[in-house]
Amino acid sequence: MLKAQPLPGSESEWGAPVIDCHFHARPTHEADLKHLNGSGCQAAYLLCELRRADDAKRFMSQEPTRIAGYSVSTNVSSPDAVQLLTDAVKAGAHGFGELKYHVEADGPEMRRLYSAAAELGVPLTVHFQEVGHSPTEGVFNTGFKRFDKILSAYPKTTFVGHCDAFWANVSADYQDDEAYPRKPIVRGGITDRWLSDYPNLFADLSANSGNNALTRDPSFTADCLRRHRGKLIFGSDCWCTDGHGGGSSAAGNAATRLQGKCVARETLSVLKANSDARLFRTIVWENGHRVFKLPSQT
């Protein structure tokens, strides 16, 4: 396998600057920076609930080179959801997300957001989950296997897919029966095909789900990164406290293999081992800035 080598002007221990595009804001900005610094990430794109939008704006104003932008979410079933999110974008948010609610992905609640995002010219980060991680959690944005109809119906909407159902469906044999399948990937999965077929679909590599897709079948990984080089966006969705796995737990989550580890570090290591320097930089820095329309400092 090719190993990523440092590029001229790199400012990161990873050999290229890294922006974490799935970073949930911590209670304090100091906690945000602790994880970014510990994991070796230069910047973050925050995903926050609407009530945290003012915090995100403040963090950006304090350190625009570290907090490059933010997206917002609110209960999509609320009658005023579209207006609230539209107002937030006009006030500075770069997108909608993470959209993680107990609805169907092709239902009326989500469709009105897809239309609004297209009108505003902002992307949506959507959490697709068909298998509950606990007896009470439930599922989110279900019906992913039908989502190609949405991609066709909303060609001007930029979709960023995330989570279990999105990444498990990289294999053609997935039956919505487990969150993180570890079997070798059967070529021709719908996620793999749709990333090629639909210009408006992008992929968020974060969380246990993204890491699992990259590690379950080493014979698949490097080629997948090359084929979808313009579609893949690095993110961590990591809740460790220090960028080295501190305070992390797999309680209530099937991915015990990542307990005590920093998801950002684990996924960056896999990406670096399966790409050359140019491709690595594209995935961990350039794609996120381009898709989320963020100002680049490097």
PEUR-V821055 format. One line per field, one symbol per residue. ss: DSSP state (@ for helix, = for strand, . for the rest). burial: b if it has 24 or more other C-alpha atoms within 12 Angstrom, else e. Layout:
# PEUR-V821055
ss->???
burial->???
This chain:
# PEUR-V821055
ss->..................======....@@@@@@@@@@@...=======@@@@@@@@@@@@@....=======.......@@@@@@@@@@....=====....=...@@@@@@@@@@@@@..=====.=..........=.=.@@@@@@@@@@.....====.@@@@@.....................@@@@@@@@...====..@@@@@@@@@..@@@@@@@@@@....==......................@@@....@@@@@@@@@@@...@@@@@@@@@@@@@@@.......
burial->eeebeeeeeeebebbbbbbbbbbbbbeebeebbbbbbbbbbbbbbbbbbbebbebbbebbeeeebbbbbbbbbbbbeeeebbebbbebbeebbbbbbbbbbbbbbbbebbbbbbbbbbebbbbbbbbbbbbbbeeeeebbbbbbbebbebbeebebbbbbbbbbbbbbbbbeebebebbbbbeebeeebbbbbbbbebbbbbbbbbbbbbbbbbbbeeebbbebbeebbbbbbbbbbbbbbbbbbeebebeebbbeebbbbbbbbbbbbbbbbbbbbbbbbbbbbbbbbbbbbbbbee
